[in-house]
Amino acid sequence: MAIIKPFRALRPPREVAAKVAAFPYDVMNVEEAREMASGNPYSFLKISRPEIDLPSDIDPYSEQVYRKGGETLQEFIKNGVLVQDASECYYVYRQQMGSITQTGLVVCAAVNDYQNGVIKKHELTRADKEEDRVRHIDHLNANDEPVFCTYKSDAAIAGVIDRIAAREAVYDFTADDGLIHTLWVVDDQEEIDSLTEYFTGIPTLYIADGHHRSAAANRVRELRKGSDSSHNGAEEYNFFLAVIFPDNEMNVMPYNRVVKDLNGQTVAEFISAIARKFEITPVKLPVNPVRRHQFGMFLAGTWYELMPKENLVDENDAVARLDVSILQDNLLNPILGVRNPRSDQRINFVGGIRGLEELARLVSSGDYQVAFSLYPTSIGELMALADVGKIMPPKSTWFEPKLRSGLFVHLLG
């Protein structure tokens, strides 16, 4: 059963919420973060990406950066940019992106559930990125960005959330990118108790996005538990910030790939190597895959459609039959020499929200030699793999819309 609890969120007053709200720390580079926060003293990027307020040559993993984040959080609290609620609440958070709407419940999830497998993961973490989040959380003394989770939809939970969402919201604004953000505070004790109880009937929560944040929350808990002689399990550091959405509202987009070189091959040699395993067809228009096992490739100014040849895919292997695995195992690794996409600096990943134009732009710029477009992994595939303890290849899923940071913060003490 899933253990969730309400908490006293640190959040902005209504009149500055839209200015505070920011994209997650890991969807932009530091230059983009500086530009986004430029001229906005309320931007939460000053806390989630504190290096933007330090010299441009600063090491983003230096002690000075983590310390700056903690100092800025305290300044926001002192100046009333973030104010803590008086009582423990849940929060309902809705995002609307065009025709796509997703409504989640903002909670504190239990670190114990992460440790015992009630909260399931589907990706490995990188040690350097996990360490970065540990230091960031520890210096802030807070979970400043939520873990994005999902669960198998439940009619009783949906009924409570629908009733809450019929009321007047505390935040309702449209961001610069056209995304509508709406937030309701759940401070009625009967509703809080009902939601807490209903989730005890949910056997599993699944991490959709935020594997490094959840792993870091686990490590921070162990650090604080070891130094707290009065530890009893109820301390705030035993819980981490999460937004949980029903699986039937999740929107998964592809996570496309770009590679910097052709591994010493000419274009003709590269195409010949691909043709041994894939049907390869040049096409006039960009290839936006519309079905499983269909791939697009942009190379030397031309788009190609790639389809695996017969018997290439083992449909009985839940990992091998994923499109990200097919591309990795049959092209990226054997032909381009990208053996470990988690660490190889020759490959990069482009979220589907950026479109096919971004793939063409990156290759046309000369920074990359080839790009691949994929069909998105489904939420059902993610859950099925997590249920049996399997790990997906890195960068298998890109979820949109992205949660905004700064609308709710969980203090650890």
Salt bridges, closest charged atoms under 4 A:
ASP26 OD2 - ARG213 NH2 3.82
GLU51 OE2 - ARG49 NE 2.81
ASP53 OD1 - LYS46 NZ 3.19
GLU63 OE1 - ARG135 NH2 3.14
GLU63 OE2 - HIS139 NE2 2.66
ASP85 OD2 - ARG11 NE 2.91
GLU88 OE2 - LYS5 NZ 3.55
GLU123 OE2 - HIS122 NE2 3.73
ASP128 OD2 - ARG126 NH2 2.85
GLU130 OE2 - ARG219 NH1 3.54
GLU131 OE1 - ARG219 NH2 2.67
ASP132 OD2 - ARG133 NH2 2.92
ASP138 OD1 - ARG224 NH2 2.98
ASP144 OD2 - HIS136 NE2 2.92
ASP177 OD2 - ARG404 NH2 2.67
GLU191 OE2 - ARG167 NH1 2.96
ASP209 OD2 - LYS402 NZ 3.31
GLU222 OE2 - ARG221 NE 2.70
GLU235 OE1 - HIS231 ND1 3.30
GLU236 OE2 - LYS5 NZ 2.97
GLU236 OE1 - HIS410 NE2 2.56
ASP261 OD1 - ARG346 NH2 2.67
GLU305 OE2 - ARG291 NH2 3.98
GLU315 OE1 - ARG292 NH2 3.32
GLU315 OE2 - HIS293 NE2 2.75
ASP323 OD1 - HIS293 ND1 2.63
ASP344 OD2 - ARG346 NH1 3.76
GLU358 OE2 - ARG361 NH2 2.94
GLU381 OE2 - ARG292 NE 3.77
ASP387 OD2 - LYS152 NZ 3.83
